């Protein structure tokens, strides 16, 4: 079965589940806030509050900017503005909160958290899993809170209306309705909009996500033609395959050995499924997570591998001798479920590691990642 067929079959399987295995946390999420101090409590999101909806400001279009063509580099800025986006001089910068934009005729939504300071700031996309949403992902990953404290602009986008998750690049199924909107194009356009509406560093764009959001984040390494400097993938690296010769990237992955949605040792997803779900799951065979990480390391040109134990019950594999500053690291959580290490407990998704903070480790890796 080809990559596209596997992707749409997996998506169809997950869409049929009444309680999606890739769902993040069931709790309502706090709305990302700008200039929040570490001691300040988060305010609950209120999607029904029209004041949380950010309309295009005067002089801005509701249409996103055009994404760059494959392999095309942005025009070199003058030395005094190296890395700065055009949004550094925007008369009405984007504000924290809920925003909408139109891409390919579809109305798309994203949550935005903005740090203090003038910038240019690194920018981070945080992608939710299948059956989850932007608000849950913001709450579960904590990137929308911790990222701005470190100076990151964090955008948490929502899958298209009526869709349970993202369309992986190149996905097209043989059955009606198994293809979806161009989400890679949407996320590229979202980066364009952030670059035009905020003072961000175009050389320091990142993505992270949970489950199918992790797979989408990894797939963007190739789909955005090297636009991302780094990716953090939690519980979903094995769903996305690397392309040939991706540009050097920082890649950080986390996966539990007791994951009951995306098995660590590979094979069919959702081993507990029965009936029609079992039949559909049997059409999908995922590689072992370690092999998937090996494949990414090989594609990135890494030649060796080292192992360590950074914490009890945690194994770290680091691929070495990677060219041009590329980094590949896999954190294996012994007994860990389909969960985000260091986040809130979600018992139905399995055990959550308490002695490792994936959010902090992802941001640490992005802090050190070479700029584009």
C-alpha positions, 0 to 999 in steps of 0.5 A, spaced: 500 500 500 502 506 497 504 512 502 497 516 500 493 510 501 496 508 508 494 516 510 487 516 507 486 509 510 489 511 517 485 518 517 478 514 515 479 509 521 481 515 526 474 519 523 470 513 525 472 512 532 467 515 537 472 517 542 478 518 537 485 515 540 489 522 537 484 526 541 488 530 546 485 533 553 478 533 554 478 539 558 477 546 555 483 550 553 485 557 556 485 562 550 492 564 548 494 571 552 499 576 550 504 579 556 501 574 561 506 573 567 508 567 569 504 567 575 498 570 572 492 564 571 490 563 564 483 565 562 478 560 559 477 560 552 470 563 550 469 561 543 462 564 543 465 571 545 465 575 539 470 580 542 475 574 542 474 574 534 480 578 531 478 581 524 483 584 519 485 591 521 485 597 517 490 596 511 490 588 512 486 583 507 482 577 510 486 573 504 493 570 506 499 572 503 501 568 497 506 562 500 513 561 496 514 557 491 518 550 492 525 552 493 524 559 492 528 564 497 525 570 500 529 576 498 535 578 502 533 583 507 538 589 508 544 587 514 540 592 519 534 588 518 537 581 517 531 575 518 526 580 519 519 579 516 515 585 513 511 585 519 516 589 523 513 595 520 506 593 520 502 599 522 497 595 526 500 588 528 496 582 529 494 581 536 493 575 541 486 571 540 482 568 535 483 570 528 480 567 521 483 567 514 481 565 508 485 559 504 483 556 497 476 558 499 475 556 506 474 560 512 480 557 517 481 559 524 487 560 528 489 562 535 495 566 536 499 568 542 504 574 542 510 575 546 513 581 549 518 585 546 519 588 539 522 582 535 524 579 531 521 573 534 521 566 532 514 563 530 511 556 532 505 552 529 502 548 534 498 542 531 492 538 534 491 531 533 485 528 530 479 528 533 482 534 537 482 542 536 486 548 537 483 550 544 485 543 546 492 543 543 493 549 546 491 547 553 495 540 552 501 542 549 502 549 553 506 551 548 501 557 547 503 559 554 511 557 555 513 559 548 511 567 549 515 567 555 521 565 551 519 570 546 516 565 541 510 567 537 505 561 537 499 560 532 495 554 534 491 553 527 484 549 527 483 543 521 478 545 516 470 545 518 468 538 518 474 535 518 477 531 524 484 533 522 489 535 517 490 532 510 497 530 510 501 532 504 500 528 498 494 524 501 489 522 496 485 516 497 481 512 491 474 513 495 470 519 495 471 524 500 478 521 502 482 527 500 482 533 503 483 541 503 491 543 502 493 544 509 500 544 507 498 550 503 494 553 508 500 553 514 504 556 509 499 561 508 499 562 515 506 563 516 506 568 510 500 572 514 504 572 521 510 574 517 506 580 514 502 582 521 508 581 526 515 582 527 518 575 526 524 572 524 523 568 517 529 564 519 526 561 525 520 558 523 518 551 527 512 546 528 510 541 533 504 537 534 501 531 538 499 525 534 496 526 527 499 533 528 506 530 530 505 527 523 503 533 519 509 537 523 514 532 520 511 532 513 512 540 513 519 539 513 519 536 506 512 540 504 515 547 506 521 546 502 526 547 508 522 553 511 522 550 518 528 550 522 525 545 527 520 540 528 517 537 535 513 530 534 509 527 540 506 520 539 506 521 531 513 521 528 512 514 524 505 516 521 509 521 516 515 518 511 521 523 510 522 525 503 529 524 499 534 529 501 530 534 506 534 540 508 538 540 515 532 540 520 532 540 528 527 534 529 525 532 536 520 526 537 517 523 543 513 516 543 511 511 549 512 504 548 505 503 551 501 507 546 495 504 544 493 508 538 500 509 534 504 503 536 511 504 538 513 497 535 509 498 529 504 494 525 497 496 525 494 502 529 489 501 534 490 494 536 484 494 541 479 495 535 474 490 533 469 489 528 469 494 522 474 498 525 479 492 526 478 491 518 480 498 517 486 498 521 488 492 518 489 495 512 494 500 515 501 498 517 506 503 520 513 502 521 516 501 528 518 508 531 525 507 532 525 505 524 522 511 522 527 516 526 532 512 523 529 513 516 529 521 518 536 521 520 538 517 514 534 522 510 538 528 513 545 525 512 546 523 520 551 517 520 551 515 527 547 514 533 548 514 541 544 512 547 543 515 554 538 515 560 536 522 561 531 520 566 528 514 570 524 510 564 526 514 559 531 512 553 534 518 549 537 516 542 541 521 538 543 521 531 550 524 530 555 526 525 549 530 522 551 535 516 549 543 517 547 543 524 541 537 523 539 534 529 535 528 530 533 525 537 528 520 539 525 520 547 522 513 548 518 513 554 517 506 557 510 504 559 508 511 556 501 512 553 499 516 547 500 522 551 504 528 552 510 528 557 509 532 562 502 535 561 496 533 564 493 526 565 488 523 560 487 516 563 484 513 557 490 515 553 495 511 557 500 513 562 503 520 562 511 521 563 512 526 569 519 526 570 520 529 563 517 535 560 516 535 552 514 542 552 520 545 555 525 540 551 522 542 544 523 549 546 530 548 548 531 544 542 528 550 538 532 555 542 539 552 539 536 550 532 541 553 527 537 559 523 535 558 516 
